[in-house]
Amino acid sequence: MKALIDIKKKIQSKLPKFSRKDSHKKSRLGSKWRRPKGLQNKMRLQKRAHKPIVKSGYGTPATLRHTDDKGLRSITVSSMKMLKTIDAKIESVVVSKTVSKKTLAEMLQYCIDNKITVDNLDASKKVAEIKKAFEEKKKAKSDKVKARDAKKAELDKKSKEAEKKAKEEEKKATEDNKEEKAEEKAKEEKKEKDKVLTSKKA
């Protein structure tokens, strides 16, 4: 495998840049490769001083086709089920962008544990970032709950104080009523006594 990778690197180092005919003259054509088709096309006929065309001989070894510099075939995964089918020796991973943060953290941790190469992310760094974000979110939530509980406790305390105050006022009012009734009763008794005394004198 190492020998094949070396061959591929050697081939790629000598590989010319393939671009369509007259792309250097007309910018609107772009540099993307297009096969020359014209009957009199000098590039198709491979005339001297014209650009090279794509043909056999420039290709990499068949076993290393569609692989990276390490000889790993890149595969896009979007779930743990897909990730578990990956062979770390011959395949590398590109994690899909549609994956949620929680699943992404699990998948990247699995890659770190099983020594699977991740092409589009720095696995350990990303896992640390996600964990930090989750911890901050958890802390913010706990702070919110604590603040809510404190507010609730304060309201309960205020309501208890108000209730206690109302009871004290009620008690005081009843005591005042009792005193008034006692005074009225005493006055009535005095009036009756006065009536009795006046009747005896008469």
CYANA upper distance limits for C-alpha pairs under 8 A (distance plus 0.5 A):
  1 MET  CA      5 ILE  CA      6.74
  1 MET  CA     71 GLY  CA      8.11
  2 LYS  CA      6 ASP  CA      6.77
  3 ALA  CA      7 ILE  CA      6.79
  4 LEU  CA      8 LYS  CA      6.67
  4 LEU  CA     61 PRO  CA      7.49
  4 LEU  CA     64 LEU  CA      7.95
  5 ILE  CA      9 LYS  CA      6.73
  5 ILE  CA     64 LEU  CA      7.92
  5 ILE  CA     69 ASP  CA      7.56
  5 ILE  CA     70 LYS  CA      7.61
  5 ILE  CA     71 GLY  CA      6.89
  6 ASP  CA     10 LYS  CA      6.68
  7 ILE  CA     11 ILE  CA      6.67
  7 ILE  CA     60 THR  CA      8.40
  7 ILE  CA     61 PRO  CA      8.48
  8 LYS  CA     12 GLN  CA      6.60
  8 LYS  CA     60 THR  CA      6.00
  8 LYS  CA     61 PRO  CA      7.36
  8 LYS  CA     64 LEU  CA      8.22
  9 LYS  CA     13 SER  CA      6.58
  9 LYS  CA     69 ASP  CA      8.20
 10 LYS  CA     14 LYS  CA      7.10
 11 ILE  CA     15 LEU  CA      6.60
 11 ILE  CA     58 TYR  CA      7.57
 11 ILE  CA     59 GLY  CA      8.37
 11 ILE  CA     60 THR  CA      7.49
 15 LEU  CA     58 TYR  CA      7.34
 16 PRO  CA     52 PRO  CA      7.95
 18 PHE  CA     32 LYS  CA      8.44
 18 PHE  CA     33 TRP  CA      6.54
 18 PHE  CA     51 LYS  CA      8.16
 18 PHE  CA     52 PRO  CA      7.35
 18 PHE  CA     53 ILE  CA      7.06
 18 PHE  CA     54 VAL  CA      7.54
 19 SER  CA     23 SER  CA      7.37
 19 SER  CA     31 SER  CA      5.58
 19 SER  CA     32 LYS  CA      6.12
 19 SER  CA     33 TRP  CA      5.05
 19 SER  CA     34 ARG  CA      7.53
 19 SER  CA     51 LYS  CA      8.41
 20 ARG  CA     29 LEU  CA      8.41
 20 ARG  CA     30 GLY  CA      8.42
 20 ARG  CA     31 SER  CA      6.75
 20 ARG  CA     32 LYS  CA      6.87
 20 ARG  CA     33 TRP  CA      5.41
 20 ARG  CA     34 ARG  CA      5.51
 20 ARG  CA     35 ARG  CA      7.44
 20 ARG  CA     36 PRO  CA      7.80
 21 LYS  CA     34 ARG  CA      8.34
 21 LYS  CA     36 PRO  CA      7.48
 21 LYS  CA     43 MET  CA      7.55
 21 LYS  CA     51 LYS  CA      8.10
 22 ASP  CA     26 LYS  CA      6.67
 22 ASP  CA     29 LEU  CA      8.32
 23 SER  CA     27 SER  CA      6.60
 23 SER  CA     28 ARG  CA      8.32
 23 SER  CA     29 LEU  CA      6.04
 23 SER  CA     30 GLY  CA      6.35
 23 SER  CA     31 SER  CA      6.24
 24 HIS  CA     31 SER  CA      8.40
 26 LYS  CA     30 GLY  CA      8.26
 35 ARG  CA     44 ARG  CA      8.42
 35 ARG  CA     53 ILE  CA      8.00
 35 ARG  CA     54 VAL  CA      8.41
 36 PRO  CA     41 ASN  CA      7.33
 36 PRO  CA     43 MET  CA      7.18
 36 PRO  CA     44 ARG  CA      5.89
 37 LYS  CA     41 ASN  CA      7.48
 37 LYS  CA     44 ARG  CA      7.30
 38 GLY  CA     44 ARG  CA      7.96
 40 GLN  CA     45 LEU  CA      8.27
 41 ASN  CA     45 LEU  CA      6.87
 42 LYS  CA     46 GLN  CA      6.51
 42 LYS  CA     47 LYS  CA      5.94
 42 LYS  CA     50 HIS  CA      7.47
 43 MET  CA     47 LYS  CA      6.75
 43 MET  CA     50 HIS  CA      6.09
 43 MET  CA     51 LYS  CA      6.69
 43 MET  CA     52 PRO  CA      7.68
 43 MET  CA     53 ILE  CA      7.79
 44 ARG  CA     53 ILE  CA      7.89
 46 GLN  CA     50 HIS  CA      7.21
 46 GLN  CA     51 LYS  CA      8.28
 46 GLN  CA     52 PRO  CA      7.56
 46 GLN  CA     53 ILE  CA      8.28
 54 VAL  CA     58 TYR  CA      7.94
 60 THR  CA     64 LEU  CA      7.16
 60 THR  CA     65 ARG  CA      6.67
 61 PRO  CA     65 ARG  CA      6.88
 64 LEU  CA     71 GLY  CA      6.52
 66 HIS  CA     73 ARG  CA      6.91
 66 HIS  CA     74 SER  CA      8.35
 67 THR  CA     71 GLY  CA      5.73
 67 THR  CA     72 LEU  CA      5.66
 67 THR  CA     73 ARG  CA      5.02
 67 THR  CA     74 SER  CA      7.12
 68 ASP  CA     72 LEU  CA      6.07
 68 ASP  CA     73 ARG  CA      7.16
 68 ASP  CA     74 SER  CA      7.97
 71 GLY  CA     90 ILE  CA      7.63
 72 LEU  CA     89 LYS  CA      8.02
 72 LEU  CA     90 ILE  CA      5.50
 72 LEU  CA     91 GLU  CA      5.26
 72 LEU  CA     92 SER  CA      6.14
 73 ARG  CA     90 ILE  CA      6.79
 73 ARG  CA     91 GLU  CA      5.09
 73 ARG  CA     92 SER  CA      6.31
 74 SER  CA     91 GLU  CA      6.42
 74 SER  CA     92 SER  CA      5.29
 74 SER  CA     93 VAL  CA      6.10
 74 SER  CA     94 VAL  CA      7.16
 74 SER  CA    119 ASP  CA      8.22
 75 ILE  CA     91 GLU  CA      7.44
 75 ILE  CA     92 SER  CA      6.69
 75 ILE  CA     93 VAL  CA      5.58
 75 ILE  CA     94 VAL  CA      6.37
 76 THR  CA     93 VAL  CA      6.39
 76 THR  CA     94 VAL  CA      5.04
 76 THR  CA     95 VAL  CA      6.29
 76 THR  CA     96 SER  CA      6.79
 77 VAL  CA     82 MET  CA      6.36
 77 VAL  CA     83 LEU  CA      6.67
 77 VAL  CA     93 VAL  CA      7.23
 77 VAL  CA     94 VAL  CA      6.73
 77 VAL  CA     95 VAL  CA      5.73
 77 VAL  CA     96 SER  CA      6.37
 78 SER  CA     82 MET  CA      7.41
 78 SER  CA     83 LEU  CA      8.33
 78 SER  CA     95 VAL  CA      6.66
 78 SER  CA     96 SER  CA      5.61
 78 SER  CA     98 THR  CA      7.70
 78 SER  CA     99 VAL  CA      6.61
 79 SER  CA     83 LEU  CA      6.85
 79 SER  CA     99 VAL  CA      8.00
 79 SER  CA    103 THR  CA      8.15
 79 SER  CA    107 MET  CA      8.14
 80 MET  CA     84 LYS  CA      6.67
 80 MET  CA    103 THR  CA      8.40
 80 MET  CA    107 MET  CA      6.69
 81 LYS  CA     85 THR  CA      7.57
 82 MET  CA     86 ILE  CA      7.72
 83 LEU  CA    107 MET  CA      7.90
 86 ILE  CA     91 GLU  CA      6.97
 86 ILE  CA     92 SER  CA      8.28
 87 ASP  CA     91 GLU  CA      6.11
 88 ALA  CA     92 SER  CA      7.03
 88 ALA  CA    114 ASN  CA      8.14
 88 ALA  CA    115 LYS  CA      7.31
 88 ALA  CA    116 ILE  CA      5.49
 88 ALA  CA    117 THR  CA      7.66
 91 GLU  CA    117 THR  CA      8.41
 92 SER  CA    116 ILE  CA      6.90
 92 SER  CA    117 THR  CA      5.48
 92 SER  CA    118 VAL  CA      6.56
 92 SER  CA    119 ASP  CA      7.34
 93 VAL  CA    116 ILE  CA      7.73
 93 VAL  CA    117 THR  CA      6.58
 93 VAL  CA    118 VAL  CA      5.30
 93 VAL  CA    119 ASP  CA      6.47
 94 VAL  CA    118 VAL  CA      6.40
 94 VAL  CA    119 ASP  CA      5.96
 94 VAL  CA    120 ASN  CA      6.13
 94 VAL  CA    121 LEU  CA      8.47
 95 VAL  CA     99 VAL  CA      8.34
 95 VAL  CA    104 LEU  CA      8.39
 95 VAL  CA    118 VAL  CA      7.90
 95 VAL  CA    120 ASN  CA      7.46
 95 VAL  CA    121 LEU  CA      8.38
 99 VAL  CA    103 THR  CA      6.86
 99 VAL  CA    104 LEU  CA      6.49
100 SER  CA    104 LEU  CA      6.46
101 LYS  CA    105 ALA  CA      6.63
101 LYS  CA    130 ILE  CA      7.40
102 LYS  CA    106 GLU  CA      6.96
102 LYS  CA    130 ILE  CA      8.37
103 THR  CA    107 MET  CA      6.57
104 LEU  CA    108 LEU  CA      6.56
105 ALA  CA    109 GLN  CA      6.55
105 ALA  CA    126 LYS  CA      8.10
105 ALA  CA    127 VAL  CA      5.80
105 ALA  CA    130 ILE  CA      7.19
105 ALA  CA    131 LYS  CA      8.40
106 GLU  CA    110 TYR  CA      6.68
107 MET  CA    111 CYS  CA      6.77
108 LEU  CA    112 ILE  CA      6.73
108 LEU  CA    123 ALA  CA      5.96
108 LEU  CA    124 SER  CA      8.02
108 LEU  CA    127 VAL  CA      7.22
109 GLN  CA    113 ASP  CA      6.68
109 GLN  CA    123 ALA  CA      7.91
109 GLN  CA    124 SER  CA      8.15
109 GLN  CA    127 VAL  CA      7.51
110 TYR  CA    114 ASN  CA      6.57
111 CYS  CA    115 LYS  CA      6.14
111 CYS  CA    116 ILE  CA      5.18
111 CYS  CA    117 THR  CA      7.50
111 CYS  CA    118 VAL  CA      7.91
111 CYS  CA    123 ALA  CA      8.18
112 ILE  CA    116 ILE  CA      6.94
112 ILE  CA    123 ALA  CA      7.49
112 ILE  CA    124 SER  CA      7.77
118 VAL  CA    122 ASP  CA      7.67
118 VAL  CA    123 ALA  CA      7.29
121 LEU  CA    126 LYS  CA      7.69
122 ASP  CA    126 LYS  CA      6.51
123 ALA  CA    127 VAL  CA      6.64
124 SER  CA    128 ALA  CA      6.77
125 LYS  CA    129 GLU  CA      6.78
126 LYS  CA    130 ILE  CA      6.70
127 VAL  CA    131 LYS  CA      6.63
128 ALA  CA    132 LYS  CA      6.61
129 GLU  CA    133 ALA  CA      6.68
130 ILE  CA    134 PHE  CA      6.67
131 LYS  CA    135 GLU  CA      6.64
132 LYS  CA    136 GLU  CA      6.69
133 ALA  CA    137 LYS  CA      6.66
134 PHE  CA    138 LYS  CA      6.56
135 GLU  CA    139 LYS  CA      6.54
136 GLU  CA    140 ALA  CA      6.56
137 LYS  CA    141 LYS  CA      6.64
138 LYS  CA    142 SER  CA      6.67
139 LYS  CA    143 ASP  CA      6.58
140 ALA  CA    144 LYS  CA      6.63
141 LYS  CA    145 VAL  CA      6.73
142 SER  CA    146 LYS  CA      6.59
143 ASP  CA    147 ALA  CA      6.58
144 LYS  CA    148 ARG  CA      6.63
145 VAL  CA    149 ASP  CA      6.59
146 LYS  CA    150 ALA  CA      6.55
147 ALA  CA    151 LYS  CA      6.62
148 ARG  CA    152 LYS  CA      6.60
149 ASP  CA    153 ALA  CA      6.55
150 ALA  CA    154 GLU  CA      6.64
151 LYS  CA    155 LEU  CA      6.70
152 LYS  CA    156 ASP  CA      6.63
153 ALA  CA    157 LYS  CA      6.59
154 GLU  CA    158 LYS  CA      6.69
155 LEU  CA    159 SER  CA      6.59
156 ASP  CA    160 LYS  CA      6.57
157 LYS  CA    161 GLU  CA      6.64
158 LYS  CA    162 ALA  CA      6.60
159 SER  CA    163 GLU  CA      6.54
160 LYS  CA    164 LYS  CA      6.51
161 GLU  CA    165 LYS  CA      6.54
162 ALA  CA    166 ALA  CA      6.60
163 GLU  CA    167 LYS  CA      6.70
164 LYS  CA    168 GLU  CA      6.69
165 LYS  CA    169 GLU  CA      6.66
166 ALA  CA    170 GLU  CA      6.57
167 LYS  CA    171 LYS  CA      6.53
168 GLU  CA    172 LYS  CA      6.54
169 GLU  CA    173 ALA  CA      6.49
170 GLU  CA    174 THR  CA      6.68
171 LYS  CA    175 GLU  CA      6.69
172 LYS  CA    176 ASP  CA      6.65
173 ALA  CA    177 ASN  CA      6.68
174 THR  CA    178 LYS  CA      6.68
175 GLU  CA    179 GLU  CA      6.76
176 ASP  CA    180 GLU  CA      6.66
177 ASN  CA    181 LYS  CA      6.56
178 LYS  CA    182 ALA  CA      6.54
179 GLU  CA    183 GLU  CA      6.62
180 GLU  CA    184 GLU  CA      6.62
181 LYS  CA    185 LYS  CA      6.50
182 ALA  CA    186 ALA  CA      6.60
183 GLU  CA    187 LYS  CA      6.64
184 GLU  CA    188 GLU  CA      6.64
185 LYS  CA    189 GLU  CA      6.66
186 ALA  CA    190 LYS  CA      6.63
187 LYS  CA    191 LYS  CA      6.67
188 GLU  CA    192 GLU  CA      6.71
189 GLU  CA    193 LYS  CA      6.67
190 LYS  CA    194 ASP  CA      6.55
191 LYS  CA    195 LYS  CA      6.64
192 GLU  CA    196 VAL  CA      6.72
193 LYS  CA    197 LEU  CA      6.64
194 ASP  CA    198 THR  CA      6.62
195 LYS  CA    199 SER  CA      6.61
196 VAL  CA    200 LYS  CA      6.82
197 LEU  CA    201 LYS  CA      6.85
198 THR  CA    202 ALA  CA      6.75
